[in-house]
Amino acid sequence: MYGFVEDAIRDYSFVRDYVFSSAKKQVMKMTLGNYPAPLKIIEVLKKSVESKGLNKPKGYDIEADGFSDLCITPQSQGLQALFFAQTATKKNPYKNARPVKQVGVLGAGLMGAGIAEITITKDIPVVLKDVTAAGLAVGETNILKSMQTQVKRKRISSFEADRTISRLIGVHDGMDSWKTHIGKCDMVIEAVFENLALKHKIVEQMESVCKESCIIATNTSSLPVADIAVHAARPENIVGMHYFSPVPKMQLLEIIPHAGTSEDVIAAAVAMGLKQGKLPIVCKDVPGFFVNRCLGPYIDETICLILEMDNMLKMDKAMKNFGFPVGPLTLADEAGVEVAFHLHANLQKDLGVRVGGANKDAMKAILDAGIKGKRFNAGLLSYPSGKKPSGLAAMNPFATKPSPKPNPVVLEALKPFMKPGKVTEEEVQQRIQARFVNETVFCLQDGVIKSAADGDVASIFGIGFPPFTGGPFRYIDSIGTTKYVDILNRLADQVLPSFILSSLALPPPFCPCPLRYLLVSQDFYS
């Protein structure tokens, strides 16, 4: 059968055209044209099939020409830059890390269980603690299910799964032995609720139970690490380790030392992240750290555009076409609308006008309407049922999954604030990515991150900034710093007040654009 199909593709042009056209459509559906390599592969194969009697040397020449064409594409340059930046991130720049042979994880929710899972899979014993036996059971069950799934997919053997699970010790407050087990840990990572008073209590409790050399890491996503360490007896042992959800899949890890964190503690945190298979980026202890700080203006512009567009779905489509894995509305629904708006509000004190464009009354109306996110079945978008098609529908290879639609509850809540106009896809892309990119430059300027390469890696693996660009700083370089400055200035002139550059609030002699003030004639990777 296979030989017959192969002969038909080679001998009949209409069969060949159909097969390669279908393959191209499938590739375009998956890549949206942002990655040229799969399309070039199809082109090379088609040329090879069309050239009857093609000998191997000639075929190799066609292949080599295709490879050469790909090597000089911007996507190739961006992905190469990302590879080298990612490789550099896998090296610990800090020395004399404290040894960590056993880790404690406080909180057995999704984050805590995820942190425990990625640690035990790297041959490091973990004590997983929760307040209640029921809470602990949920965390242990989630880890067990994850191991069973990997066995089912033949990624690990059942023996390896059992051996991995054996490294996990579960304890809860009702057990007298929990202090003994936690007391043996060299590092304790807390993954409890984002409540400063609760975290103060955790620090006090751990310092009374753990040995003096024990590192206390906080998985906070928004609270300043310095505030968490303010009442600590040993503040030098406290460091932030911000994991991203879902922990087993997301590679980025933000390491946040406060002013008093010991360098060997920072070294140990980075070393632990590397052992866990993460890409650790050391960030300054500022609100939002790096990724969430840059998400603030991104969210701000998203809310502005919702009120200006006749169909909010066009926003998600535009950003996916730009290269993001999901659009901003889907991202907010996945992370939680309430969480995203809370982040936006928290950053206003620190970023000021950089997150001052969104209509706060419109955001309040969305929350008042009960919109919290996808997992609450109340997102900005309404999602089709997750049930798989059955019968004849399941046999249709060309069937497409129903697309999400604007949530009518959201549309009704936003009616009083809507001012729809003619917003093009290019304008949507420029406005949203520019708000994010603009803030990444401020983070480099203000020392929130140590290098442009760190910012590129964190942006791609933290929010999904298009990988083929190499990251926001490589993206600026590819366009040209001066040209990108002109784009920002034009947006600031045309779209005010919804597009607000922080530099507009700066008095003379500062230039009107932060990029020009930072690097007027120098590239980030010169």
C-alpha positions as CSV (number, residue, x, y, z in Angstrom):
1,M,0.0,0.0,0.0
2,Y,2.8,2.4,0.9
3,G,4.6,1.7,-2.4
4,F,1.4,2.4,-4.4
5,V,0.9,5.8,-2.6
6,E,4.6,6.7,-3.2
7,D,4.3,5.8,-6.9
8,A,1.1,7.9,-7.2
9,I,2.8,10.9,-5.6
10,R,5.7,10.6,-8.0
11,D,3.9,9.8,-11.2
12,Y,0.7,11.9,-11.0
13,S,1.0,15.7,-10.6
14,F,-2.6,16.1,-9.3
15,V,-1.9,13.6,-6.5
16,R,1.5,15.3,-5.7
17,D,0.0,18.7,-5.7
18,Y,-2.8,17.6,-3.3
19,V,-0.4,15.9,-0.9
20,F,2.1,18.7,-0.7
21,S,-0.7,21.4,-0.6
22,S,-2.3,19.6,2.3
23,A,1.0,19.3,4.1
24,K,1.7,23.0,3.7
25,K,-1.8,23.9,5.0
26,Q,-1.2,21.8,8.1
27,V,2.2,23.4,8.7
28,M,0.8,26.9,8.3
29,K,-2.0,26.0,10.7
30,M,0.6,25.0,13.3
31,T,3.2,27.6,12.8
32,L,1.2,30.5,11.3
33,G,4.1,31.0,8.9
34,N,6.4,32.2,11.7
35,Y,8.8,29.2,11.2
36,P,10.2,28.8,7.7
37,A,12.0,25.4,8.2
38,P,9.0,23.1,7.9
39,L,7.9,24.9,4.7
40,K,11.4,24.7,3.3
41,I,11.4,20.9,4.0
42,I,8.2,20.5,2.1
43,E,9.6,22.5,-0.8
44,V,12.8,20.4,-0.9
45,L,10.8,17.1,-0.8
46,K,8.5,18.4,-3.6
47,K,11.5,19.3,-5.8
48,S,13.1,15.9,-5.2
49,V,9.9,14.0,-6.1
50,E,9.3,16.2,-9.2
51,S,12.8,15.5,-10.5
52,K,12.4,12.0,-11.9
53,G,15.6,10.0,-12.0
54,L,17.2,12.4,-9.4
55,N,20.5,11.0,-8.3
56,K,21.7,11.3,-4.7
57,P,24.4,14.0,-5.3
58,K,21.8,16.3,-6.9
59,G,19.3,15.6,-4.1
60,Y,22.0,16.5,-1.5
61,D,22.6,19.8,-3.4
62,I,18.9,20.7,-3.2
63,E,18.9,19.9,0.5
64,A,22.1,21.9,1.1
65,D,20.6,24.9,-0.8
66,G,17.5,24.7,1.4
67,F,19.6,24.6,4.5
68,S,21.7,27.6,3.4
69,D,18.6,29.6,2.7
70,L,17.3,28.9,6.3
71,C,20.6,29.8,7.9
72,I,20.4,33.4,6.9
73,T,16.8,33.9,8.0
74,P,16.0,36.2,10.9
75,Q,14.3,33.3,12.6
76,S,17.5,31.3,12.4
77,Q,19.5,34.1,13.9
78,G,16.9,34.6,16.7
79,L,16.8,30.9,17.6
80,Q,20.6,30.6,17.6
81,A,20.8,33.6,19.9
82,L,18.2,32.0,22.2
83,F,20.2,28.7,22.2
84,F,23.4,30.4,23.4
85,A,21.5,32.6,26.0
86,Q,19.7,29.5,27.3
87,T,23.0,27.6,27.5
88,A,24.6,30.4,29.4
89,T,21.7,30.4,31.9
90,K,22.5,26.8,32.7
91,K,25.8,27.8,34.3
92,N,25.9,29.0,37.9
93,P,27.7,32.4,38.1
94,Y,27.9,32.2,41.9
95,K,30.4,30.2,43.8
96,N,30.5,28.4,47.2
97,A,26.9,27.3,47.2
98,R,25.7,25.8,50.4
99,P,25.2,22.0,50.1
100,V,21.5,21.0,49.8
101,K,20.9,17.3,50.3
102,Q,17.3,17.3,51.4
103,V,14.5,19.8,50.7
104,G,11.3,20.6,52.5
105,V,8.3,22.0,50.7
106,L,5.5,23.7,52.6
107,G,2.1,23.5,51.1
108,A,0.8,20.5,49.0
109,G,-1.3,22.5,46.5
110,L,-0.5,22.6,42.8
111,M,2.6,24.7,43.2
112,G,4.0,22.9,46.2
113,A,3.3,19.4,44.7
114,G,4.9,20.5,41.5
115,I,8.0,21.8,43.2
116,A,8.2,18.5,45.2
117,E,7.8,16.5,42.0
118,I,10.6,18.1,40.0
119,T,12.9,17.8,43.0
120,I,12.4,14.1,43.8
121,T,12.8,13.3,40.0
122,K,16.4,14.6,40.4
123,D,17.4,12.2,43.2
124,I,16.8,14.7,46.0
125,P,14.7,13.6,49.0
126,V,11.7,15.9,49.8
127,V,9.6,16.4,52.9
128,L,6.2,17.6,51.7
129,K,4.2,19.3,54.5
130,D,0.7,20.5,54.5
131,V,-1.6,21.8,57.3
132,T,-4.1,19.0,57.1
133,A,-3.9,15.3,56.2
134,A,-6.5,15.9,53.4
135,G,-4.4,18.7,51.9
136,L,-1.4,16.4,51.9
137,A,-3.3,13.6,50.3
138,V,-4.3,15.8,47.4
139,G,-0.6,16.8,46.8
140,E,0.6,13.2,47.0
141,T,-2.1,12.0,44.7
142,N,-1.2,14.6,42.1
143,I,2.4,13.5,42.2
144,L,1.5,9.8,41.9
145,K,-0.8,10.5,39.0
146,S,1.9,12.4,37.2
147,M,4.3,9.5,37.7
148,Q,1.7,7.0,36.4
149,T,1.1,9.2,33.3
150,Q,4.8,9.1,32.6
151,V,4.9,5.3,32.9
152,K,1.9,5.0,30.6
153,R,3.6,7.2,28.0
154,K,6.8,5.0,28.4
155,R,8.9,8.0,29.5
156,I,10.0,6.1,32.6
157,S,9.6,2.5,33.9
158,S,7.3,1.6,36.7
159,F,10.4,0.8,38.8
160,E,11.8,4.3,38.2
161,A,8.4,5.7,39.2
162,D,8.3,3.7,42.4
163,R,11.9,4.7,43.2
164,T,11.1,8.4,42.6
165,I,8.0,8.3,44.8
166,S,10.1,6.6,47.6
167,R,12.0,9.9,48.0
168,L,8.9,11.7,49.1
169,I,8.0,12.0,52.8
170,G,4.6,13.4,53.5
171,V,3.8,15.1,56.8
172,H,1.1,17.4,58.2
173,D,0.5,19.4,61.3
174,G,-1.3,16.6,63.0
175,M,1.8,14.5,63.1
176,D,4.3,14.8,65.9
177,S,7.2,13.8,63.7
178,W,6.8,16.7,61.2
179,K,9.3,18.9,63.0
180,T,11.9,16.1,63.1
181,H,11.7,15.6,59.3
182,I,11.6,19.3,58.4
183,G,14.5,19.9,60.9
184,K,16.8,17.7,58.7
185,C,16.2,19.8,55.6
186,D,19.0,22.0,54.2
187,M,16.4,24.1,52.2
188,V,12.8,24.8,52.8
189,I,10.6,26.2,50.0
190,E,7.3,27.6,51.1
191,A,4.4,27.6,48.6
192,V,1.6,29.0,50.8
193,F,-1.0,31.7,50.0
194,E,0.2,35.2,49.0
195,N,-0.4,36.6,52.5
196,L,2.4,38.6,54.2
197,A,1.3,37.8,57.7
198,L,1.1,34.1,56.9
199,K,4.6,34.1,55.4
200,H,6.0,35.9,58.5
201,K,4.5,33.2,60.6
202,I,6.1,30.5,58.3
203,V,9.5,32.2,58.6
204,E,9.3,32.4,62.4
205,Q,8.1,28.7,62.6
206,M,10.8,27.4,60.3
207,E,13.6,29.3,62.1
208,S,12.5,27.7,65.3
209,V,12.5,24.2,63.8
210,C,15.3,24.1,61.2
211,K,19.0,24.2,61.7
212,E,20.7,27.5,61.6
213,S,22.2,26.9,58.1
214,C,18.8,26.0,56.6
215,I,17.8,28.2,53.6
216,I,14.2,29.5,53.6
217,A,13.0,30.1,50.1
218,T,9.7,31.8,49.4
219,N,7.7,31.0,46.2
220,T,6.1,34.4,46.2
221,S,5.0,35.9,42.9
222,S,4.3,39.5,44.0
223,L,5.3,40.1,47.7
224,P,8.7,41.8,48.2
225,V,11.2,39.3,49.6
226,A,12.6,42.0,51.9
227,D,9.2,42.4,53.5
228,I,9.0,38.6,54.1
229,A,12.4,38.7,55.7
230,V,11.9,41.8,57.8
231,H,11.2,40.0,61.1
232,A,13.6,37.1,60.5
233,A,16.2,36.2,63.0
234,R,18.5,35.0,60.1
235,P,17.5,37.2,57.1
236,E,20.7,36.2,55.3
237,N,19.1,32.7,54.8
238,I,16.0,34.0,53.1
239,V,15.7,34.2,49.3
240,G,12.9,34.2,46.7
241,M,12.4,31.3,44.3
242,H,9.5,32.1,42.0
243,Y,8.3,29.1,40.1
244,F,5.9,29.3,37.2
245,S,2.7,27.2,36.9
246,P,2.5,24.4,35.9
247,V,5.8,23.8,37.7
248,P,6.8,20.5,35.9
249,K,6.3,22.1,32.5
250,M,7.5,25.7,32.9
251,Q,11.3,26.0,32.7
252,L,11.8,29.5,34.1
253,L,12.7,30.1,37.7
254,E,13.2,33.6,39.1
255,I,15.7,33.8,41.9
256,I,15.1,36.9,44.0
257,P,17.6,37.8,46.8
258,H,16.8,40.8,49.1
259,A,19.6,43.2,50.1
260,G,20.6,41.0,53.1
261,T,20.6,37.6,51.4
262,S,24.0,35.8,51.7
263,E,25.8,35.1,48.4
264,D,26.2,31.4,49.2
265,V,22.4,31.3,49.7
266,I,21.9,32.8,46.2
267,A,24.4,30.3,44.8
268,A,22.5,27.4,46.5
269,A,19.2,28.6,45.1
270,V,20.6,28.9,41.6
271,A,22.2,25.4,42.0
272,M,18.9,23.9,43.1
273,G,17.1,25.4,40.2
274,L,19.6,23.9,37.8
275,K,19.3,20.5,39.5
276,Q,15.6,20.7,39.0
277,G,16.0,21.3,35.3
278,K,15.0,25.0,35.4
279,L,16.5,28.1,33.8
280,P,17.2,30.3,36.8
281,I,17.3,34.1,36.3
282,V,18.4,36.3,39.2
283,C,16.2,39.3,39.6
284,K,16.1,42.4,41.7
285,D,13.7,42.5,44.6
286,V,11.1,44.9,43.1
287,P,7.3,44.5,42.7
288,G,6.5,41.9,40.1
289,F,10.2,40.9,39.8
290,F,10.8,40.7,36.0
291,V,8.2,38.7,34.2
292,N,5.1,39.9,36.1
293,R,6.5,43.4,36.2
294,C,6.6,43.4,32.4
295,L,3.1,41.8,32.3
296,G,1.6,44.9,34.0
297,P,1.9,47.2,31.0
298,Y,0.9,44.2,28.7
299,I,-2.3,43.8,30.7
300,D,-2.9,47.5,30.7
301,E,-2.8,47.7,26.9
302,T,-5.0,44.6,26.6
303,I,-7.8,46.3,28.6
304,C,-7.4,49.5,26.5
305,L,-7.8,47.5,23.3
306,I,-10.8,45.4,24.5
307,L,-12.8,48.7,24.7
308,E,-11.6,49.9,21.3
309,M,-12.2,46.7,19.2
310,D,-15.4,45.6,17.6
311,N,-14.5,41.9,18.4
312,M,-12.1,41.1,21.2
313,L,-11.2,37.7,19.6
314,K,-9.2,39.6,16.9
315,M,-6.8,40.6,19.7
316,D,-5.9,37.0,20.5
317,K,-5.7,36.1,16.8
318,A,-3.3,39.1,16.2
319,M,-0.9,38.1,19.0
320,K,-0.9,34.5,18.0
321,N,0.0,35.6,14.4
322,F,2.7,37.7,15.9
323,G,4.2,34.5,17.5
324,F,2.8,34.3,21.0
325,P,1.5,30.8,21.9
326,V,-1.7,32.2,23.2
327,G,-3.4,35.6,23.0
328,P,-3.6,38.0,26.0
329,L,-7.3,37.1,26.7
330,T,-6.6,33.4,26.8
331,L,-3.5,34.1,29.0
332,A,-5.6,36.1,31.5
333,D,-8.2,33.3,31.6
334,E,-5.6,30.6,32.1
335,A,-3.7,32.6,34.9
336,G,-7.0,33.9,36.4
337,V,-8.6,37.2,35.5
338,E,-8.7,38.2,39.2
339,V,-5.0,37.4,39.6
340,A,-4.1,39.4,36.4
341,F,-6.1,42.5,37.6
342,H,-4.6,42.2,41.1
343,L,-1.1,42.2,39.6
344,H,-2.0,45.3,37.6
345,A,-3.2,47.1,40.7
346,N,-0.2,46.1,42.7
347,L,2.2,47.5,40.1
348,Q,0.5,50.9,39.9
349,K,2.3,52.3,43.0
350,D,5.7,51.4,41.6
351,L,5.2,51.8,37.8
352,G,2.8,54.8,37.9
353,V,1.8,55.9,34.4
354,R,3.4,52.8,32.9
355,V,0.2,51.0,33.9
356,G,-2.1,54.0,33.9
357,G,-3.9,53.6,30.6
358,A,-6.6,51.0,31.4
359,N,-10.1,52.0,32.5
360,K,-10.3,50.9,36.1
361,D,-14.1,51.2,36.2
362,A,-14.2,48.7,33.3
363,M,-11.9,46.3,35.1
364,K,-14.1,46.6,38.2
365,A,-17.2,45.9,36.1
366,I,-15.6,42.7,34.8
367,L,-14.8,41.5,38.3
368,D,-18.2,42.6,39.6
369,A,-19.8,40.4,36.9
370,G,-18.1,37.4,38.5
371,I,-15.4,36.9,35.8
372,K,-12.5,35.1,37.5
373,G,-11.0,32.9,34.8
374,K,-11.2,29.6,32.9
375,R,-11.0,27.2,35.9
376,F,-14.0,28.9,37.4
377,N,-15.9,28.6,34.1
378,A,-16.2,32.3,34.0
379,G,-13.5,33.8,31.8
380,L,-13.2,36.7,29.4
381,L,-13.9,34.1,26.7
382,S,-16.4,31.2,26.6
383,Y,-14.8,27.9,25.8
384,P,-16.4,25.0,24.0
385,S,-17.0,21.7,25.8
386,G,-13.9,19.6,26.3
387,K,-15.7,16.4,25.4
388,K,-14.2,14.5,22.5
389,P,-16.4,14.0,19.4
390,S,-17.9,10.5,19.0
391,G,-19.3,8.5,16.1
392,L,-18.8,9.8,12.6
393,A,-17.6,13.2,13.9
394,A,-14.6,11.5,15.5
395,M,-13.6,9.9,12.2
396,N,-13.4,13.2,10.3
397,P,-9.7,14.1,9.9
398,F,-10.5,17.6,8.8
399,A,-12.8,18.4,11.8
400,T,-11.6,21.5,13.7
401,K,-12.1,22.1,17.4
402,P,-14.7,24.8,18.1
403,S,-13.1,28.1,18.8
404,P,-13.8,30.2,22.0
405,K,-16.2,33.1,21.8
406,P,-16.5,36.4,23.7
407,N,-18.2,35.8,27.0
408,P,-21.6,37.6,26.7
409,V,-21.4,38.4,30.4
410,V,-18.2,40.4,29.8
411,L,-19.7,42.1,26.7
412,E,-22.7,43.2,28.8
413,A,-20.5,44.5,31.6
414,L,-18.3,46.5,29.2
415,K,-21.2,48.1,27.2
416,P,-21.0,51.5,29.1
417,F,-17.2,51.7,28.4
418,M,-17.0,50.6,24.8
419,K,-15.6,53.0,22.2
420,P,-15.0,50.7,19.2
421,G,-13.0,52.0,16.3
422,K,-10.9,50.7,13.4
423,V,-8.0,49.0,14.9
424,T,-5.8,47.0,12.5
425,E,-4.0,43.7,13.4
426,E,-0.7,45.4,13.0
427,E,-1.6,48.1,15.4
428,V,-2.8,45.5,18.0
429,Q,0.5,43.7,17.6
430,Q,2.6,46.8,17.9
431,R,0.8,48.3,20.9
432,I,0.7,45.1,23.0
433,Q,4.3,43.9,22.3
434,A,5.7,47.4,22.6
435,R,4.2,47.8,26.1
436,F,5.9,44.6,27.2
437,V,9.2,45.3,25.4
438,N,9.3,48.8,26.7
439,E,9.1,47.5,30.3
440,T,11.8,44.9,29.7
441,V,14.2,47.7,28.7
442,F,13.3,49.6,31.9
443,C,14.1,46.4,33.8
444,L,17.6,46.3,32.3
445,Q,18.0,50.0,32.8
446,D,17.0,49.7,36.5
447,G,19.0,46.6,37.2
448,V,16.0,44.3,37.7
449,I,17.8,41.8,35.4
450,K,21.5,41.5,35.0
451,S,21.7,41.3,31.2
452,A,19.7,41.5,28.0
453,A,20.2,37.7,27.5
454,D,18.6,37.1,30.9
455,G,15.6,39.2,29.8
456,D,15.3,37.3,26.5
457,V,15.3,33.9,28.2
458,A,12.9,35.0,30.9
459,S,10.5,36.6,28.4
460,I,10.4,33.5,26.2
461,F,10.1,30.9,28.9
462,G,8.0,33.0,31.3
463,I,5.3,34.5,29.1
464,G,6.0,32.9,25.7
465,F,7.4,35.9,23.8
466,P,7.9,34.6,20.2
467,P,11.0,32.3,20.4
468,F,12.0,32.9,16.8
469,T,12.7,36.5,17.6
470,G,15.3,35.5,20.1
471,G,13.5,37.6,22.8
472,P,12.5,41.3,23.2
473,F,16.1,42.6,23.2
474,R,17.1,40.6,20.1
475,Y,13.8,41.8,18.6
476,I,14.8,45.4,19.1
477,D,18.2,44.8,17.6
478,S,16.7,43.1,14.5
479,I,14.6,46.2,13.9
480,G,17.2,48.6,14.9
481,T,17.3,50.6,18.1
482,T,16.7,54.0,16.4
483,K,13.8,52.6,14.3
484,Y,12.2,51.0,17.3
485,V,12.4,54.3,19.2
486,D,10.6,55.9,16.3
487,I,7.9,53.3,16.5
488,L,7.4,53.9,20.3
489,N,7.3,57.7,19.8
490,R,4.7,57.4,17.0
491,L,2.6,55.1,19.2
492,A,2.9,57.6,22.1
493,D,1.8,60.4,19.8
494,Q,-1.1,58.6,18.1
495,V,-2.6,56.4,20.8
496,L,-2.3,58.5,23.9
497,P,-3.5,58.2,26.6
498,S,-4.0,54.4,26.3
499,F,-0.3,54.0,25.2
500,I,1.7,55.6,27.9
501,L,5.5,55.4,28.0
502,S,6.9,56.0,31.4
503,S,9.4,58.4,30.0
504,L,6.6,60.8,29.2
505,A,6.4,61.5,33.0
506,L,10.2,62.2,33.2
507,P,11.2,65.9,33.3
508,P,13.9,67.3,31.0
509,P,16.7,66.7,30.2
510,F,15.6,63.1,29.7
511,C,14.7,62.1,26.2
512,P,11.1,61.3,25.4
513,C,11.8,57.6,24.9
514,P,13.5,55.3,27.5
515,L,15.2,53.3,24.8
516,R,16.9,56.5,23.4
517,Y,17.9,57.5,26.9
518,L,19.3,54.0,27.5
519,L,21.0,53.2,24.2
520,V,20.7,55.8,21.5
521,S,23.4,54.4,19.1
522,Q,24.3,51.0,20.6
523,D,22.7,47.6,20.1
524,F,22.0,45.3,23.0
525,Y,24.2,42.6,21.6
526,S,26.9,44.7,20.0
